[in-house]
């Protein structure tokens, strides 16, 4: 007879207050802060995220590849 066990896991992340001045009032502000605080994406500078700028395939690869290689 096998015993079935359930485990509880938590996910930790570094919560940082974003200083992006161009996301105030933007419809995706909370989502932007979510992905930035988890290190998934970064802004175009320390104070600019550029939420209305199109992301190219190269931008996406650079962000995701850079995060992957940090592990």
C-alpha positions in Angstrom: 0.0 0.0 0.0 1.4 3.4 -1.0 0.9 6.5 1.0 -0.1 9.6 -1.0 1.3 12.8 0.3 0.6 16.4 -0.7 3.1 19.1 -0.4 2.8 22.8 -0.1 5.3 25.0 -1.9 5.8 28.7 -1.8 7.3 31.0 -4.4 9.5 33.8 -3.2 10.4 36.8 -5.2 12.1 40.1 -4.8 9.5 42.8 -4.6 10.9 46.1 -5.7 9.1 49.4 -6.2 9.4 50.2 -9.8 10.3 53.8 -10.5 8.9 53.8 -14.1 7.4 57.2 -14.7 5.7 56.2 -17.9 3.4 53.4 -16.5 1.4 55.7 -14.2 -2.2 55.3 -15.3 -1.3 52.6 -17.9 -3.8 49.8 -18.2 -1.0 47.2 -17.7 0.8 48.9 -14.7 0.1 46.1 -12.3 1.2 43.5 -14.8 4.4 45.4 -15.6 5.3 45.7 -12.0 4.6 42.0 -11.5 7.0 40.8 -14.3 9.7 43.4 -13.4 9.6 42.5 -9.7 10.3 38.9 -10.6 13.1 39.8 -12.9 11.3 38.6 -16.1 11.6 41.8 -17.9 13.3 45.2 -17.4 12.7 48.7 -18.6 14.5 50.6 -21.3 16.2 52.6 -18.5 15.9 52.9 -14.7 12.9 55.2 -15.0 11.4 54.3 -18.3 9.6 51.0 -19.2 8.3 52.0 -22.7 5.0 50.1 -22.4 3.7 51.3 -25.8 6.8 50.4 -27.7 6.6 47.2 -29.8 8.8 44.4 -28.6 10.7 42.8 -31.4 11.7 39.2 -31.5 15.3 40.2 -30.7 14.1 42.2 -27.6 12.2 39.2 -26.3 15.1 36.8 -26.9 17.6 39.2 -25.2 15.4 39.5 -22.1 14.5 35.9 -21.8 17.9 34.6 -22.8 19.6 37.0 -20.4 17.4 35.8 -17.5 18.0 32.1 -18.5 21.8 32.5 -18.5 21.8 34.1 -15.0 20.7 30.8 -13.4 
